[in-house]
Amino acid sequence: MSKKDIVFLDSFALRGPSIWTYPPVIETWIDLGELEDFPSNKIPGLYERLSAWLPSLVEHRCNYDEHGGFLRRLKEGTWAGHILEHITIELMALAGLPDGFGRTREMTKRGVYKLVVSNFHEECTRLALQLGRELLLAAIHDEAFDVEAAIKTLRRKVDRKYLGPSTAAIVDAAEARKIPHIRLLDDGNLVQLGYGAAMRRIWTAETDATSAIAETISRDKDLTKELISSVGVPVPEGREVDDADDAVAAAEDIGYPVVVKPTDGNHGRGVFIDLVTPEAVRKAYPIAAEEGSGVLVERSIQGIEHRLLIVGGKLVAANRSDLITVQGNGQATVQQLIDTQINTDPRRGETELHPLSIIRIDTAARMELERQGLTGDSVPAAGREVLIQRNANHAFDCTDEVHPDTAAVAALAARVVGLDIAGIDLVCQDISQPLAGQGGAIVEVNAGPSLLMHIKPGIGKPRPVGQAIVDNLFGEKDTGRIPVVGVSGSRGKTPVARLVAHFLHLSGKRVGLASSEGLFLGRRQVQKSDAANWAGGRRLLLNRAVDAAVIENGGRVILGEGLAYDRCQVGIVTNVLPDVEDLSRWDIHPTGGEYYTTWRSTYRTQVDVVLKSGYAVLNADDAQVADFAELCDGEVVLFSSDAESAVLNAHLDAGKRAVYISESRIFLGTGQDEIRLCRLGDIPAIGKQKSPETIANVLAAVAAGWALGLTQDVIVTGLKTYGLELADPFALLPRRARKPAASASQI
């Protein structure tokens, strides 16, 4: 290369646990070319430019695990791949994504590296990598680079593609409870919490328990008032009107001041409060009509507007709004005062990440100014307070102030409408007192309320609203999980997976199986092509009809796609045979010094994801697999064809569980206790050949069934019936060892 450059050679998304980490990542292969000979300390000014352009890099601890650790590495000398890793992670953080993960590792070709970074959303991550490369090359060549523009570009992408703050708060709360989640829309907020039959779904602050009827009722403000007032909830007097003349007539019947608002509007658009003249009502009517399908005129309740969040019939958060005013100085216009006194607040912004919105002189604000004899171009006298907006942002947390009676009334309103999650708008003078005594009233009941005001209030304590929603969806002991069995190894994965699925089917579970022979739901094959991949496994986890899932994962899946699940109840590793699976696509070669370590790391991923309450099923006759036992968060069940195996007996001596062969019988052992299960001759799938590989596959499946808590009767019945009901009685043999199917009499 004539100019120092960084070339992207290849890239693929690992959408689940991989050899790198548990969450999704993107692995990109980069060629540094000449830069391999130029670590950072040999590039004049690089440290100064990067630390000035991205001062927040000081927070990266890096290998030194200290504040400023990465900048220390940068000054001492590190390579461009490592630098690009940190720049990419920092750009994503500055664009509003969570703190990320990164790794950079050499490949066999000099100057070529594997660069791995967190993948919160694929389009966002790839854009961050691209912008990070451009920024780093500009710093290397001492060229201009607009950092703010790059961050703004990435932030726009994040705003469009990443989860909104309300949804993210719920997902974070689910993760805190170890409940898995799956995003169902690439650029939307529809998310599945949990797997299979245990799943629940959310869409922002709505759930699969949010009734469509209740949501429809909440949009009809007049109907909502009628329903909740019938049970004694205080509401403002008012009615729906047909036109501007009717609106004035209604206002005069009710008595000024009044509120004019859409019957089914939201976010306060088209709402005009404290109108005191027919002219103001006439002016407000068409604007309110444009925002909804009808217009309501109501008595104006004196007091302050509050938003109460009700989840599962309980108050979980409350916010109070405030009037938006500016102070005249005799020199600046109203618009200038808004820009300098209000919109400079860092809490205000255009994105959902800002708890307060930018204040503009819209129609409602213009009417408010007209009442004061002003326009946006007027220059108020020094010291004059100018009211800009009455129903302003709900900026002040007041959860702890809400009177219990008021909270109960709000919960009743949500229950009557039928909403599991509701934003209750009420107006009163003092939220710490009951509504009745002060003439307060509930003015709206909203479905799918914004959670941001409670997550990031302008003033006050953030409230754990995401946790409240997750706790309402899942009981205290619910994990959102179904039994997931992952099967990995060099050989024998498919027959083991099929036998485990057979056991689960006999136990009464609606079992799904994703294997190289296809996708199965119970006895029905729904896909004939290879389903031993991320997509096949994910299809099972998305299916409400699946009570248990068995998913086969080869080395190519782990290295090239990632696992379909975050954790599993049982993880099986059959064997580690370096000559079986060609992993050279991922720069893993049998002759390389790092080959066996990396090769083992591939299959240990299956053990890494076993739940603390789960089990790893490992082959005691394969030393590399048996060594995985110390890496398992849960318990370990070993299997062996040799009852005299030293590894097996050491495991049993420690009081642990194992499955083994003795005197041509299968035994279940726990410490010094053992249970005789059945004879090998009673298992049709083994047949007269009694292939060692087939026996090992049977033992692995038996160990998994035992770990799943299946009864001995189910396991024995499964063993005795599996071969009989297959078209191929040697289905437990590796494909290369299979012979043409025998007749039932030969079995």
N, C-alpha and C positions, 0 to 999 in steps of 0.2 A: 504493500500500500504506500502510495506517495505521501499521503497525509494520515496522521494518526486518526484512527476511526474505530468505531465499535459496530460490528455487524451482527444482526440478529439472524442466526442460522435456522432455528427451529423453535417451536413453542407449542405447548399443549396444556390444557386445563385439567388439573387433578381435582375432581369435584367432590371428593370425600377423603377420608383418611388415607395417607400414603406413607412412603418411607420418610417423608420430611416432617410431617406434623398431622394433627387431627383435622383441623378445618381445611376447607378448599384452598388450593394455591395454584398459581400459574408457574410452570417450569419453562424457562427460556434458555436456549443455548446461544451463547454469545462468543464471538471471535474478537479478541483484542488486537490481533495483528501486531504492529509495532509497539503498541502500548504495553505489551507484555514485558518490554525492556524499560518501561518508564513508570515505576511506582510513583505515588503522589509526591514524595519528597524530591523527585527529580524533575518536576514540572514547576518552573518558577511561577509564583503567584497563585497557584491552584488553591492552596489552603485559604489564603486571604479572600479570594473571590467567592468560594463556596460558603465560607463562614459568614460573609457579608450578605450574600444572596439568600441563604437559608439559615439565619441565626438560630432557629429552633433545633438545628442538628445537635446543638449542645446537650439536648435531652437524651440523645442516643448513647446508651452505656457501652454497647459493643462488648468485645472480649474482656476488657478490663473491668466490666461490671461496676462502673463508677460514672458519676455525672461528668459529661464531657469526654467519655471514653472513646467514642468514635472520632471526635476531632483530634484527640491525642494520636490515634492510629493514623489519621490523615496527615498529621504533621510528621510523624515518625516514618511513614511510608507504607502505603497499602495499594492494592491494584484496582484498576478501573472497574472491574466487575463488582468488587465489594463496595466501592463508592456508589455505583449505580444502584445497587440494592438499597442502600440507605436513603439516597435521594428519592427513589420511587416510593418508598414507605412514607417519607416525610411529605411528599407532594400529596399523597392520598389523605394523610392526616389533616393537612392544611385545607383540603377540599371538603372536609366534613366526614370522612370515613373513620372508623375506629383505629386504634393503634394496631399495627400489623406485624407480621412475622417475616423474616428474611433469612436466606442462606445463600452462600456462593461457594461452589465446590469445583475444583479442577477436574477436567476430563482427560482422557488418555492423550489427545493431541495437544501439543504445547500451545498455550495462549487461548485455548477454548475452555469455557466454563459453563456450568449449570447454575443459572441465577433463578432463585425461587423466592417469590413474594406472595403474601396473602391475596386471595382472590375474593373480595367482597361482592364484586359484580364484574363479569368478564370484560365488558366494554370499558368500564372505568379503569380496571387494572391495566389493560393493554394500552389505553391512552396515557396512563401514568408512566408506563415503561417508555413509551415513545417520547413523551415530554421530558422525562428524566434523562434519556440519552441525549436529546438536543441540548438540555441545560448543561450536562457534564461536558459535552464536546465544546460548547461555547466557553466554558470555564477553562478547559485544557488549552484552547487556542487563543485565549484572551480576546474573545469576541463579545459583542453586546448580546444580552438576552433579557427579555421582558419577563421576569419571574411572576409579577402580579398578573399579567395577561395569561400566562400558562396556568396559574392556579385558578383564575376565573373560568377559563375554558374547562378545566377538569371539574370545577365545582358545578358548572351548568350540567355537565354529564351526570354527576352524582345526584343532583337534584332531580333529574329526569328518571334515573335508573335505579337508585338505591332505595331502600325502605324509607318511608316517611317516619318522622319522629314518634308518632303515636304507635305505629306498628312495631317499630324498632324497640320501643319500651316494653311492649308485650313479649316480643321475641327474647329480649334480654332477660326478662323475668322467667321465661320458660327455661332458658339456658341455665339460669341460677338454680333451678330445680332439676337440672339434668334431663329435661324433657326435650326430645329432638324436634327440629323443625325443618320443613321443606318449603321453599318459596315456589308457589304454583304459577306465578306470572313473572315473566322476565323483567318487566318494568312496572309492575303493579304491587299492591299491598295485600294480595290474597296469599295467605300463608297457612300451611298445614302444621299443626302442633301434634306430635306423636306419630305413630306408625300404624298402618293397617286398621284393624277393628277398634283400636284404642285411640284413633285420631280425633282431634277437634279442628275446626277451621276458624280463622279470623280474617276479617277484611277491615283494616284500620281498627276502629273501635266498635265494630259489629262482629258478631260471632254466629256460628251455625245454630245458636239458640235464639238469635234475634228474629222474631217473627216478622214475616213480610206484611202481615196484617197490621201488626203493631207499628211498623215503620210507616205504613200508609196512613194510619190514624194520626201519628205524630206530625205528618206533613200537613194535615188538615187542621189548622189552628182552631177553627170554629168547632169542629167535632171533638177535638181534644178538650176544649173548655167545657163542652156539654157533658162529656163523660166524667171528667174529674170533679166537676162541680156537683155532680149528682151524688158523690160520696162525701161531700162536705169540704172539699179542697177549695180554698178561697181563690177566685179568679176575678179579673176585672170585667165589669159590665160592658157589653158591646155586641155588635152583630156584623155580619157580612153585608156589604153594600154593592149596588149595581153600577153606579156611576158617581161623578163628582157631586151632582146635586143630592143624590141619596146619601153620600158621605157627609155633606153639610147637615142634612136633616138628622142623620144619626147622631152627629156631634152635638146638635142643639137639644136633642132628646136626652142624651146622656149628661150633657153639661160640660163646658170647657174646664180645664184643658183635656185634650184627647190625644190618643195615639192613632196614627194611620200606618198600617203595615200590610204586607202581602199575606194571604191566607196560608201559603205554603212556601214562603221564602226561607232563607237560611243565612247565617253569618252576618245578620243585622242589615243586610242590603235592603234598601227601600223602606226602612223603618223610620218614622218621624214621630218624635215624642214631644209632649208639652205644647201642642198646637192650641192657640187660644183665639184664633179668628177664622171665620168662614174662608177668607182669602187663602190663609195658610193651608187649610184642609183641601181646598180646590187645587192648590199648587202641588200638594203632596200626592194626591190621588193618582195621577197618571204615572208618576215614578214608581209608586208602590205596585200599580197594576202591571207595569212592565217586568217587575221582578217575580211575579207569581201568577197564578191562574185566577186569582180573586183578591179582593181587598177587604180588610177588617178595620172597623173603627171601634176603639175601646176607650173606656175611661182611663185617664192617665193616673197611674199610681204614684204618689209622692214618695220619694226615697231614692235609694241607690240600687242599681241592678247588680245581682249576684248570679253566679253560675255554680250549681251544686252537682257534683258527679255522683250518681247512684249506680252501684254495681251489685247485682244479686240481692237487691232490696236493702242495701246498706249504703250510708253516706261514706265515701272514701276521700273526697276532696271538695274544697269550696274556694272560689275566688270572688273578689269584689272588684267592680269596675270603678272608674273615677272619671270626673269631668276633665276634658283636655282644654287647657287655657294657656294663653301667652300673656306676657306683661309688656305693655307698650313702653317705648323709650323716646317717642317723639321724633324719631329719625327713620326707623325701618318700617316697611309695609307689613301687613299681616302675614303675607306669604313668606317674607324674609324672616319674620319672627318665628314662624313655624319651622323653617329650615334650620334656624340657629338654636332655638330653645327646645325644640321637640325632636326633630329628626336626626339630630347629632347623637342622640342616645344610642350607644352601641347595642342595646337590646332590641332596637328597631331595625328591621331589614325586610328584604323582599322574599326571603326563603322561609321554609317551614322551621328552620333551625332558630329563627328569631322569635322570642316570645311576644314581642310587640311589633305591630306593623307600622309602615310609613304612613304618616298623616298627610292627606291631600285635601284640597278644597273641592269636595264633590258637591253634588246637589244638596244634600242634607246640610253640609257645612255652609254652603252659600246662603241657604235659608236661615241658618242660625245667625250668620253675620248680618243678614238683612234686618233681622229683628233688633239688632244692635246699631242699625244705621251704618253698616260698614260693608266693604267688599275686600277681596284679597289684595287689592292695590291701595287700600286705605292705610294711612299712617296714624295709629292710635297715639294719643297723648301719653307723655311719660307717666308711668305708674298706673295706667288704665289696664284693668284685667279684661281680656277678651275671651269669651267662650267660643271654642271651635267645635267641640263635639261633646254630646251628652252621653250617648251610649258607647263609651270608649272601650279600649281593650280591657279585658279582665286581667289586671296586672298584679293584684294584691292577694296573696294567699290568706284565707281567713277560716281555714278548716276547724281550727281549735275553738273558734268563737261561736260556731253555729249552735243554737239552742236545740236540745234534743227533740222538742216538739216540732220545731221547724224541719229538722232532719226527717222525722217520722212522716210529716205531711208530704215532703218531697218524695220519699220512698213510696208512699201510697200512690202518688200521681204516676210514678213510673210503673207500678204494679197494675194500676187500672188500665193504662195504655197497653201494657203487655211487654214492656222493654226490659231485657236483662241488663242492658247498659243504657243509661239515659243522662242527658245533660238537662237539668231543670233550671230554667231561668225564672228568678223571682225578684220582685222589687219590694224593698222595705227600708225603713229608716235605720233599724238596728238589728243585725242578724243574730245578736245574742239574746234576743227576746222573741217570744212567740209571735206569729204573724197576726193572729186575730186581734190582739190588743192594740196594734199600731196601724191597722188597715192595710197590711201588706198582702200581696197576692202572687200566685204563680202565673206567669204570663206566657210561658212556652214549655213544652216538653219535646226534647230533641233526640232523635236516634243518631247513632254514629257521631257522638260529640268529639270535638278535638280534645286531645289529652295534653297538648303542648303547654297550655296555660298552667297545668298542674305539675308537669314535669320540670318546666323552667319558668316559674312565676317571675314577674318583674321584680317583685319584692316579697320576701317570705320564704318559707321552707318548702322544697320540692316534696311531692307526695308519691308514694310507691303505687301509682295507679296501675301500672303494668302488672305488678305482683297481684293486686286485688283481682284483676281480670283473669289471670292464670289460675289463681286459687279458686275462683268461681267456676272455672271450666273443669278443673281437675281436683278430685278429693285429696285429702292430706296424704294418703298413701298411694295415690295414682301416679304413675310415671309416664303415662302416654305410650308405653312400650308393649309390644307383643314379643313372644319368644322369637328371636332371630338367631339362626345358626349359620355361621360362616364357615365354609370349607375351603381350605387352601392346601398347597403342597405341590410337588412336582408331578405326582402320579396318583391315581385312585380317587380324585375329587368327585367325579361324576357318580360312580357307583356308591360311594359313601353318602353323597347328598341324596340320592334316590332312596336308599334304604332308610335314612333318618326321616325323610318325608313320609315314607310308608308307615313308620312307627307313629308319627304324629297323626296321620290320617286315622289309624286304628284307634288312637286315643280319643277321637271325637273332634279334633281340631279341623277347622277349615284351613288347610295348609297350602301355601304357595311354594313352588320350586322353580328356581332359575338356574338352569344348568346348561352345559354345552350341547345337550340333546334337545333343548327347547325350554319353553315356559309352560308350567303346569299349574292349574288351579284344581286341587283335589285330584281326581282321576282324569280330568279333562285337559288335553294338551291345547293350549291357546296360541302357541307359537312354535313352529317346527325348526326354525333356524336357531343358531347358537344364541343362547340367552345368558351365558356365563360372563356377564359384563355389567357395567354400571347401569345401563339403561334397563336391562332385564331385572336386576335387583330392585331398582327404583320403582318399576311398575308394580311389583308386589307390595311395596311399602305404601304406595298411593291407594291401594285397593281396600275399601272398607270391609270387604268380604273375607279378608285374610286374617285368621287368628294366629298363625305362626308362619314364618318364612324361612326357607332353607336356600342359601345363596352360595353358589360356587364362584370362587375367585382365583384365577391363575396369576402367575407373576406378571404377565403382560397387562392384566387389568389393574393390578396394584401400581405398577410403574407408569402406565399410560392413561389411566382414567381415575384411579382412586376407588375406594370402596363405596358401595351404594348406601351404607349405613354408618352412623357415627360410632355406635357401640353395638355389641351383640351379647346375647345370653350365653351362647356356647361358640367358641372358636376352635376349629379342628385344623391341625396341620398333620397331613398324612406322612410326608417324608420330604427330604431335601436332597435332590439328585441333580447335581450341576450339569450332567450330560443330557438331560431330558428336554428342558425348555430353553429355547434360543432367546436370550435377552440382549443380544448385541445391538438391537435397535436403540436401547437405552445406554449404550456404551458400557455394557457389562460383558466381559469376555473371559472364557475359561482360563486363558493363559495369563491374564493380568494379575498383578499382585494384589489388587484390591477386589478381585472378582468374588472370592468366596465370602468375604465380609459383606460386600454389598448384596450378593446373592442371598445370604442368610437374612440380611436386613429386610429384603423384600418380603419374605415369608413370616418374619417376626411381626410384621404389621398386623397380621391376623390375631396374634396374641396380645398385642398392644391395645386392641380395641375391646377386649373382654371386660365386661362390667365387673365392679367389685363384688356384686352378688352373683356373678356368672362363673363359668368354668372354661378352662382351656383343656382340650383333649389332644394329647401329644403322644407321639410314637416313641416308646422307650427303647426300641431297637435301632433307632437312628440317633446317634449321639448329638448331632447338630440340632435336631428337633427337641430332644430331651432337655437340652440346655436352655430352651426357651422358658422352662418352668419358672425360673427366677424372675422373669420379666412380667409375669401375669399379675394383674391387680386382683383377680379373683382366685378361686381354687383351681387345682390341676388334677385331672384324671389321666393317668398313663394307661397305655395299652401295649401288650407285648404277646408274641407267640411263644415266648420262653418264660416259663414260671420261675426259672432259676436266674433270670436276668439280675445282675447286681444293681442296675439302676432301678429296676422295678422293686426289688426287695428293700432297697434303701428308702424308697418312697413309701412303701407299706409300713416299714419300721417306724416311720415318722407319723403313723396314724392316718395316712392319706389314702385316697381311693385309686383302685386300678382294676383293669379288666385283662385277663390273661387266659392262656390255654394250659391245661394240665390233664394228662391222661385222656386226651382227645375230647375234653369238655371245656366249655367256657365258664369261667368263674368271675364273680364280682367280689373284689376284696377291699376291706376297709381295715387298715391296721392288721391285726392278727385274725380278724373275723373274715370268713368268706362264705359266699352263697354260690352253690352250683346251679348254673342257669340251664344249660342243655348240652347235648352232645353235638359235635360237629356233623355227625352223620344225619342228624335230624334237620339239617339246614339245606334245603334243595338247591339254593343258589351256589353253595360250595361244591356240591356234587362229589363224584368219586375222585376227581383230580386233586382236590384239596391243595390248590395252588397257594403258596405262601402269601402272594400278593392279595389274593381273594380273601384269605383268612384275616389278614391285616385290615382289609377294608371292612369286614364284618365286625371286627373288634372295635374299630374306630366308631362305627355307627352305634354299636351297643353302648359304648362309653358315653356317646352323646345323648342317647336315649335315657340312660341312667342319670346323667347330669341334668337333663330336662325334668326329672322327677317322674318319668313314666313308670308305670308299674311293671313288675317282672312279667306278669301275664301278657301285657301288651307287647313287651319286647320279645318274649318267646313266641307269641302268636305271629308277630311280624317276621321273625326269623323263619318260622316254619311255613309261612304262606308266601313270602316274597318271590321266591323262584318259581313257584307254581303258577302265579298269575301273570308272569312276564312272557312276552313272545320270545324273548331270548333268555333262557335259564342261566346263561353265564354273564348276566348283566353286571355282576360284581367284578368281573375280570377286566383288566385294561383292554382297550380295543385291539391292540396288537396280538393279544393272547386268546381272543374269542374264536370259537369255532361255530359252524352252522348250528342252528337251534336243534336241540334234541326233542324227541317226543316225550310225552308225559310218562310213558311206560319206561323209557330209558332213564328218566330221573328217579 
